[in-house]
């Protein structure tokens, strides 16, 4: 089955679309979830949540904005991060007073975050594709250095060295604003 057929099934709310999604993209989804969630049961729960989220949001996919795989990967990553945040909060329930400040950023902080994000994206686009993918694997997909090294046929030390030089280059491009 072609990618577009799966997308069409999902957008038409045809349940076969979910089956095909799991069949063709299940390994990719699991690959993205694995470094974020350590517990196997959490990974399976997150896989189910991801498939449901894709089912619910399939209409939002726009090929003009990017590829299906990139969209699916972003949905999967965000679902896994949400799941990890939810799990980390389970044991930390505290009563909040009325004077507790909101954890949400104020409008000024939101604008500054967006400006930093835009500057970082522009700096990343200037990197060679291999370097950019290495950055994404480490800091976006949260893969371990050992996993990256193994999959790219490199030593861990070589991966760490490339990442170090890349962070230094990005810090310079961003005017020293990047944080490790």
PAKE-216787 format. One record per residue (C-alpha): x, y, z; residue in one letter. Coordinates in steps of 0.02 Angstrom, whole numbers, plus 50000, padded with zeros to 5 digits. Example, Ala and Ser with C-alpha at 12.3 -4.5 7.8 and 13.67 -1.06 7.14 Angstrom:
+-------+-------+-------+-----+
|    px |    py |    pz | res |
+-------+-------+-------+-----+
| 50615 | 49775 | 50390 |   a |
| 50684 | 49947 | 50357 |   s |
+-------+-------+-------+-----+
//
This chain:
+-------+-------+-------+-----+
|    px |    py |    pz | res |
+-------+-------+-------+-----+
| 50000 | 50000 | 50000 |   x |
| 50064 | 50173 | 49957 |   x |
| 50090 | 50313 | 50082 |   x |
| 49954 | 50419 | 50002 |   x |
| 49830 | 50275 | 50015 |   x |
| 49861 | 50264 | 50203 |   x |
| 49841 | 50452 | 50221 |   x |
| 49678 | 50447 | 50122 |   x |
| 49610 | 50305 | 50229 |   x |
| 49651 | 50401 | 50388 |   x |
| 49575 | 50563 | 50324 |   x |
| 49417 | 50466 | 50273 |   x |
| 49409 | 50394 | 50451 |   x |
| 49422 | 50219 | 50381 |   x |
| 49481 | 50101 | 50520 |   x |
| 49589 | 50005 | 50395 |   x |
| 49698 | 50160 | 50393 |   x |
| 49749 | 50128 | 50574 |   x |
| 49794 | 49948 | 50533 |   x |
| 49897 | 50002 | 50384 |   x |
| 49979 | 50140 | 50486 |   x |
| 50036 | 50014 | 50615 |   x |
| 50091 | 49889 | 50483 |   x |
| 50196 | 50011 | 50381 |   x |
| 50246 | 50142 | 50508 |   x |
| 50242 | 50045 | 50673 |   x |
| 50432 | 50017 | 50670 |   x |
| 50465 | 50203 | 50639 |   x |
| 50346 | 50253 | 50779 |   x |
| 50428 | 50129 | 50899 |   x |
| 50600 | 50192 | 50847 |   x |
| 50553 | 50371 | 50893 |   x |
| 50470 | 50322 | 51058 |   x |
| 50609 | 50206 | 51121 |   x |
| 50738 | 50335 | 51178 |   x |
| 50605 | 50442 | 51264 |   x |
| 50514 | 50307 | 51364 |   x |
| 50614 | 50171 | 51451 |   x |
| 50472 | 50062 | 51517 |   x |
| 50410 | 49936 | 51385 |   x |
| 50229 | 49952 | 51445 |   x |
| 50239 | 50142 | 51432 |   x |
| 50308 | 50122 | 51255 |   x |
| 50160 | 50013 | 51203 |   x |
| 50035 | 50132 | 51284 |   x |
| 50119 | 50277 | 51197 |   x |
| 50112 | 50184 | 51031 |   x |
| 49924 | 50166 | 51052 |   x |
| 49907 | 50350 | 51100 |   x |
| 50010 | 50400 | 50949 |   x |
| 49902 | 50300 | 50829 |   x |
| 49746 | 50378 | 50904 |   x |
| 49821 | 50553 | 50892 |   x |
| 49867 | 50523 | 50709 |   x |
| 49689 | 50460 | 50679 |   x |
| 49617 | 50617 | 50760 |   x |
| 49736 | 50740 | 50676 |   x |
| 49758 | 50661 | 50503 |   x |
| 49655 | 50801 | 50426 |   x |
| 49787 | 50925 | 50487 |   x |
| 49925 | 50845 | 50382 |   x |
| 49972 | 50960 | 50238 |   x |
| 50096 | 50894 | 50110 |   x |
| 50137 | 51074 | 50061 |   x |
| 50212 | 51103 | 50234 |   x |
| 50318 | 50944 | 50241 |   x |
| 50327 | 50758 | 50214 |   x |
| 50212 | 50630 | 50292 |   x |
| 50358 | 50546 | 50382 |   x |
| 50414 | 50712 | 50458 |   x |
| 50236 | 50750 | 50516 |   x |
| 50213 | 50574 | 50585 |   x |
| 50381 | 50582 | 50674 |   x |
| 50337 | 50751 | 50753 |   x |
| 50168 | 50687 | 50813 |   x |
| 50252 | 50531 | 50884 |   x |
| 50390 | 50628 | 50972 |   x |
| 50269 | 50753 | 51048 |   x |
| 50154 | 50614 | 51107 |   x |
| 50300 | 50523 | 51188 |   x |
| 50363 | 50682 | 51272 |   x |
| 50187 | 50719 | 51336 |   x |
| 50178 | 50542 | 51402 |   x |
| 50348 | 50558 | 51488 |   x |
| 50298 | 50725 | 51568 |   x |
| 50134 | 50650 | 51628 |   x |
| 50227 | 50502 | 51705 |   x |
| 50353 | 50614 | 51791 |   x |
| 50215 | 50714 | 51875 |   x |
| 50121 | 50564 | 51946 |   x |
| 50216 | 50557 | 52110 |   x |
| 50241 | 50744 | 52128 |   x |
| 50067 | 50803 | 52173 |   x |
| 50071 | 50961 | 52278 |   x |
| 49934 | 51079 | 52332 |   x |
| 49951 | 51251 | 52253 |   x |
| 49905 | 51413 | 52339 |   x |
| 49815 | 51553 | 52250 |   x |
| 49976 | 51654 | 52249 |   x |
| 50076 | 51524 | 52153 |   x |
| 50136 | 51602 | 51990 |   x |
| 50078 | 51522 | 51829 |   x |
| 50204 | 51404 | 51750 |   x |
| 50151 | 51473 | 51580 |   x |
| 50271 | 51598 | 51501 |   x |
| 50215 | 51779 | 51491 |   x |
| 50193 | 51859 | 51318 |   x |
| 50369 | 51933 | 51320 |   x |
| 50447 | 51764 | 51360 |   x |
| 50344 | 51682 | 51223 |   x |
| 50407 | 51808 | 51094 |   x |
| 50587 | 51784 | 51150 |   x |
| 50570 | 51594 | 51142 |   x |
| 50497 | 51607 | 50967 |   x |
| 50640 | 51721 | 50911 |   x |
| 50770 | 51600 | 50983 |   x |
| 50683 | 51453 | 50900 |   x |
| 50680 | 51543 | 50732 |   x |
| 50865 | 51590 | 50747 |   x |
| 50910 | 51410 | 50793 |   x |
| 50811 | 51340 | 50646 |   x |
| 50899 | 51460 | 50527 |   x |
| 51069 | 51410 | 50598 |   x |
| 51025 | 51226 | 50583 |   x |
| 50974 | 51248 | 50401 |   x |
| 51150 | 51314 | 50365 |   x |
| 51229 | 51153 | 50429 |   x |
| 51273 | 51013 | 50308 |   x |
| 51131 | 50883 | 50300 |   x |
| 51232 | 50749 | 50391 |   x |
| 51272 | 50866 | 50534 |   x |
| 51092 | 50926 | 50545 |   x |
| 51029 | 50747 | 50554 |   x |
| 51156 | 50707 | 50691 |   x |
| 51092 | 50857 | 50789 |   x |
| 50911 | 50803 | 50768 |   x |
| 50948 | 50624 | 50819 |   x |
| 51033 | 50680 | 50980 |   x |
| 50930 | 50830 | 51034 |   x |
| 50761 | 50809 | 50949 |   x |
| 50738 | 50620 | 50947 |   x |
| 50838 | 50603 | 51110 |   x |
| 50939 | 50455 | 51047 |   x |
| 51088 | 50400 | 51150 |   x |
| 51264 | 50430 | 51086 |   x |
| 51290 | 50241 | 51084 |   x |
| 51137 | 50213 | 50974 |   x |
| 51188 | 50350 | 50852 |   x |
| 51366 | 50285 | 50842 |   x |
| 51307 | 50108 | 50813 |   x |
| 51184 | 50155 | 50676 |   x |
| 51306 | 50271 | 50587 |   x |
| 51457 | 50156 | 50602 |   x |
| 51554 | 50280 | 50707 |   x |
| 51635 | 50275 | 50878 |   x |
| 51546 | 50359 | 51023 |   x |
| 51695 | 50475 | 51042 |   x |
| 51679 | 50529 | 50859 |   x |
| 51494 | 50566 | 50882 |   x |
| 51528 | 50665 | 51041 |   x |
| 51666 | 50762 | 50952 |   x |
| 51554 | 50807 | 50805 |   x |
| 51414 | 50860 | 50923 |   x |
| 51535 | 50966 | 51025 |   x |
| 51600 | 51055 | 50870 |   x |
| 51424 | 51078 | 50803 |   x |
| 51363 | 51154 | 50967 |   x |
| 51513 | 51272 | 50965 |   x |
| 51473 | 51322 | 50786 |   x |
| 51289 | 51349 | 50829 |   x |
| 51334 | 51450 | 50984 |   x |
| 51443 | 51563 | 50875 |   x |
| 51305 | 51580 | 50744 |   x |
| 51179 | 51625 | 50879 |   x |
| 51292 | 51753 | 50959 |   x |
| 51336 | 51647 | 51111 |   x |
| 51152 | 51627 | 51160 |   x |
| 51142 | 51437 | 51138 |   x |
| 51140 | 51332 | 51295 |   x |
| 51209 | 51157 | 51311 |   x |
+-------+-------+-------+-----+
//
